[in-house]
């Protein structure tokens, strides 16, 4: 009871509706080299959004093909662009008081960072405009500086007076389409003075443009008075613009750079993912880093590719997996060979790594079934590709599967199929299968989120009862949907959260133990059909009862 003083009716609430939440099962992550796009993990949800941010694919750069493959069936992909020596294109915008010979012009040297004011060798640079991210693409940006206001002339009073538009100007951004025709893509009314317009909206150029423009960043030169206004573009050949210059794509990303970029996905509190796509990066250092992060997070699985050179024969593939990669983890799956696709952007047939297409089938699997169903076979493992680079024999598939390589196989008239679902765990157990690992990931992630509401609660019988009740409701739902092997009177799971696993010694350490026993559903990967020939007068029921089929 509360500390009531006077008579009255007092109300309060008690929330007993805590549940185990659903979690996303197919949010993916991809790291790779691109000539355009953000340099931080960026969420894209469809192919059009990806192309807008990272540009169209170029043959031999598998980052794009992997992303577009996944987005055919997945709708949430975090992309992390990696660059190696790429430079920002940009322009110098001069002070209006500059000498008449000084005009706004493009960078003479590309910049490695857009974080600071560009230290130009030219004088009177008021601010810089950079392409949003580094690369040659930024050199196609054209800028117009217009509608510059300093003092407003009032005809009624015949004097110059300050108004809301004082010290404002407009930055227009132009960019070409696929045919090379320029059009206005953005227009920003800004000021170098920290001020707002008549509607209370901030006008300071860095606050207005940075993090909001899809094309540019600006860096103000705070060494020059904020009341200084920019120089309008000098008209050249009837065109009133200045073009960004000196952008560079740099070199292809190194394995060490890819490894470092994957580190952005290690923190589970920062980015929530369930799938990691190799995207054609097959060096041992990259594969091991992806596995390490998946194991550290414990809430995602890595889909790995074999090197293209290793798919020439199954024997070479096995040797690479066993002797070079030499990994042992239930948080990764390895797929071979590569796949053949029609590259509609470049009008050619090419061979690409399979991880993006395998990831897409994970998403499809979860859409039509659940995570504990195997993302393989003729129902949920049909790849949307033209073909496979090598059609294996049954003996070759046996060899690959023995060493935890999931074969992709062409079946004439039936499609190109994911024909395996092993993890890289060498020890024979339930966790050497991808559907079981993904089931455990979802259970552990969902339960961990639900248990947060019990942190700092009294470690007593009532709390433990609530924990069990919430988890039983959740596990009953999974059991009803076929997540566990069940029998009469057995739901395929058990929850223990009582004095058996929480004796006084545990409670005194401020710990609460919750044990969840599960019998995960197993996929039927080996089906034996036996034809039994009997005598004409035989009784089938009698033969079955006697176990004649064994």
Secondary structure, DSSP 8 states (H G I E B T S, - for coil): -----S------------------S--EEEEEE-SSS-SS-EEE-SHHHHHHHH-S--TT-HHHHHHHHHHTT---EEEEEE-SS-BB-EEEEEBTTS-TT---EE-SS-BS-SSS----SSS-EEEEEEESS-SGGGGG-EEEEE---S-EEETTTTEEE--TTTTEEEEEEEEE-TTS-EEEEEEEEEESSS-B-TTS-B-BHHHHHTTT-SSEEEEE-TTS-TT--B-----BTTB--EE-B--B------HHHHHHHHGGG--TTT---SEEE-TT---HHHHHHHHHHHHHHSS-EEEEE--GGGGSSHHHHHHIIIIII----TTEEEEES-EEEEETTTTEEEEE-SHHHHHHHHHHHHHHS-TTS-S-HHHH-EE-SSEES----HHHHHHHHHTTEEEEEEETTTEEEE---B-S--S-SGGGBHHHHHHHHHHHHHHHHHHGGGTTS--SHHHHHHHHHHHHHHHHHHHHTT-B--BTTB-SEEEE-STTTS-HHHHHTT----EEEE-B---------------TT--HHHHHHTTTT-
